[in-house]
């Protein structure tokens, strides 16, 4: 499966939005990937996540971990395909942490999964959680790389879809300067 086939799935499910968007990173963009629109269809989720699972199938993985909310379904599906345990970190007082009895086991190998990476902030937070508890992060798999390959996680990484999607700092956003489209925040995470 190549980029165009995955992009076709995003288009069919109305998961690729065009407009004026505030990203979780705080940056602005004229495109937004609403992965939840794709993941509501298990067959599409399996097709896309199988690319991540295939890439990491020969890695020694004990547990798949993801940041909530967007990464949970990706992490669960990749874990299912690899027949591994799946856990997630979630925000409490704006900080990602382990809850619900989840924990990191010292010396175990963890694959981090996420839906969309723009700056990689949530993934870096999960990596820090794993390393703080002396687990080993052996890779990062995600569906969409919006960073154009600029974000590097210090471990092997793989994205199912790589696109050259432009984002802007708020004070450099041409859409704000035009003033024709309202700024919309479609994601799940609140921004200060």
C-alpha positions in Angstrom: 0.0 0.0 0.0 1.4 3.4 -1.0 0.7 6.9 0.1 -2.0 7.4 -2.6 -4.0 4.3 -1.4 -3.9 5.5 2.2 -4.7 9.0 1.2 -7.7 7.6 -0.8 -9.0 6.0 2.4 -8.7 9.4 4.2 -10.6 11.1 1.4 -13.3 8.4 1.3 -13.9 8.7 5.0 -13.8 12.5 5.1 -10.8 12.3 7.4 -8.8 14.8 5.4 -10.2 18.2 6.1 -9.5 21.5 4.3 -9.9 24.9 5.9 -8.1 26.8 8.7 -7.1 24.7 11.7 -5.5 25.1 15.0 -3.3 22.0 15.6 -2.6 20.5 19.0 1.0 21.8 18.6 -0.4 25.3 18.5 0.5 25.7 14.8 -2.0 26.6 12.1 -2.6 24.6 8.9 -5.0 24.5 5.9 -5.3 20.7 6.2 -6.3 18.5 9.2 -6.2 14.8 9.5 -9.1 13.6 11.6 -7.9 10.0 12.0 -11.0 9.1 14.1 -13.0 9.3 10.9 -10.9 6.5 9.4 -10.6 4.5 12.6 -14.4 4.2 13.0 -14.1 1.6 10.2 -12.2 -1.5 11.5 -11.2 -2.7 8.1 -9.5 0.6 7.2 -7.8 0.7 10.7 -6.5 -2.8 10.1 -5.2 -1.9 6.6 -3.4 1.2 7.8 -2.1 -0.2 11.1 -0.9 -3.4 9.4 1.8 -1.3 7.7 3.1 -0.2 11.1 2.9 -3.8 12.5 4.6 -5.2 9.4 7.5 -2.7 9.9 8.0 -3.6 13.5 7.2 -7.4 13.3 10.8 -8.5 13.8 11.5 -6.1 16.8 11.5 -7.5 20.3 8.3 -5.9 21.6 6.7 -6.6 25.0 4.1 -3.8 25.1 2.6 -1.2 22.8 1.9 2.1 24.5 0.1 5.2 23.1 -0.9 8.7 24.1 -4.6 9.2 24.6 -6.8 10.0 22.8 -5.7 9.7 19.2 -3.1 7.0 19.7 -5.3 4.6 21.7 -7.0 3.0 18.7 -3.7 2.9 16.7 -1.9 1.3 19.6 -4.6 -1.2 20.2 -4.8 -2.3 16.6 -1.0 -2.6 16.2 -0.8 -4.6 19.5 -3.6 -6.9 18.2 -1.8 -7.4 14.9 1.5 -8.2 16.8 -0.3 -10.2 19.5 1.1 -7.9 22.3 -0.3 -6.1 25.3 -1.6 -2.6 24.8 -1.6 0.3 27.3 -2.0 4.1 27.1 -1.1 7.3 28.9 -3.6 10.0 29.4 -3.7 13.6 30.4 -4.2 14.6 34.0 -3.8 18.3 34.7 -2.4 18.7 31.2 0.4 16.1 31.8 0.5 12.7 30.3 0.7 10.0 32.9 -0.2 6.3 33.5 -3.5 5.7 35.1 -6.0 2.8 35.3 -3.4 0.5 36.9 -1.1 0.6 33.9 2.6 0.6 34.6 6.0 0.4 32.9 8.0 -2.7 33.7 11.7 -2.2 34.1 13.7 -3.8 31.2 10.6 -4.5 29.0 10.5 -3.3 25.4 7.9 -0.7 24.4 6.6 0.3 20.9 5.0 3.8 21.0 2.1 4.3 18.6 0.3 7.6 17.6 -2.1 8.8 15.0 -0.6 12.0 13.7 2.8 13.6 14.4 3.3 17.3 13.7 5.9 18.3 16.4 5.9 14.9 18.2 5.1 16.4 21.6 2.8 13.6 22.9 5.2 10.9 21.6 8.1 12.5 23.4 6.1 12.7 26.6 5.3 8.9 26.3 9.0 8.1 25.6 9.9 10.1 28.8 7.3 8.1 30.8 8.8 4.8 29.6 12.4 5.8 30.1 11.7 7.3 33.5 10.4 3.9 34.7 13.4 2.1 33.1 11.6 0.6 30.2 13.1 0.5 26.7 11.5 2.4 23.8 12.4 0.3 20.8 10.4 2.2 18.2 7.7 4.7 17.3 5.0 3.9 14.8 2.3 6.4 13.6 -0.2 6.8 10.9 0.5 10.4 9.5 3.8 12.2 9.5 3.0 15.9 9.1 6.6 16.9 10.0 8.0 16.0 6.6 10.5 13.7 8.4 11.8 16.6 10.6 10.7 15.0 13.9 13.2 12.3 15.0 12.5 10.2 18.1 16.0 8.8 18.7 14.7 5.3 17.9 13.6 3.5 14.8 10.4 5.1 13.5 7.8 4.5 10.8 4.8 6.3 9.5 2.2 4.7 7.3 1.6 8.0 5.4 4.1 10.8 4.8 2.8 14.0 3.4 4.2 17.5 2.8 1.5 19.3 4.8 2.5 22.9 5.7 1.8 24.3 9.1 2.5 27.9 10.4 3.3 29.6 13.6 0.2 31.6 14.5 1.8 35.0 13.8 3.0 33.8 10.4 -0.2 32.2 9.2 -1.4 33.5 5.8 -4.9 32.3 6.5 -5.1 34.5 9.6 -3.8 37.4 7.6 -6.4 36.8 4.9 -9.1 36.7 7.6 -11.6 34.8 5.3 -11.7 31.4 7.1 -12.4 31.1 10.9 -9.8 29.2 12.9 -11.2 25.8 14.0 -9.8 23.4 16.6 -11.2 19.9 15.6 -8.9 17.7 17.8 -9.6 16.3 21.3 -6.9 18.2 23.2 -7.5 21.6 24.7 -4.8 24.2 24.1 -4.0 27.0 26.5 
